[in-house]
Amino acid sequence: MIKEITSLTNQTIKDIRALHMRKTREETQQFLAEGLKIIIDALDQGFSPQILVYGKDADRHPLLTRAIDQTLKARGQVLEVTREILEKISRKDNPQMVIAVFAQHIKTLSDINLRDNDVWVALEQVRDPGNLGTIIRTADAAGIGGVILIGDCVDPFSVETVRATMGSIFSLPIVKCTQAEFIADRARWTGSIVGTLLTATHDHRSAPYQRPTLILMGTEQSGLSTEVAAICDTHVKIPMRGRADSLNLSIATGIMIYAATE
């Protein structure tokens, strides 16, 4: 039931390696997750790998045994491979000894249920995978409802983004929508829609975070678009007290999330 593979020309290995490309991820609706911790987090949230790959030299830890058993139980493939193959799959000289392929789980705006959690964050055209992954992890840590991606955003299922989430990619909903769809859905948010703008006069701590609350964040380069900024109830800014005139997007979003959930 466990298949041993030693050749880089194996078609399944080629298919797994191709998941580094966004086009392949979109076509297959699959993505890569690296490391036993993230894979166990996925299992704990009810997601089983479609393919589980582990190194021949991997320590047969009880958690690895659990991952193998649950993958096989879900009728997934389990592959035992050489270190060279792991390096090629991960594109790293010091790869994780366990890598898995999962099905993507993207939600739509109509899937949002504000009765489950009434604080969400929406990101417009976020481009950096590390920032997005960190924001997803922060949103999970703060216990908010989920993350909405508006417009042309970085792929939440890229290897870099998934790695930065530290497993939180499996813990909360990720919603994708166009700008037009997002604006049309505005009536859902009967509480406060709070957006960050450099021209705002309100301090982020003084905003009326009435539930259900939606926090809107734009890009580091240009902020929120005029169209999305226009649907906000309140515009705020985070004060800069030192020489730096801006914050990293993931840091700024974390500050806003915790301000809204205090």
Beta strands, then each sheet from edge to edge (+ up, - down):
strand 1: 2-5
strand 2: 30-34
strand 3: 51-55
strand 4: 77-81
strand 5: 98-103
strand 6: 119-124
strand 7: 147-150
strand 8: 174-177
strand 9: 192-196
strand 10: 202-203
strand 11: 213-217
strand 12: 234-237
sheet 1: 1+ 4+ 3+ 5- 2+
sheet 2: 8+ 7+ 6+ 11+ 9+ 12+ 10+
end
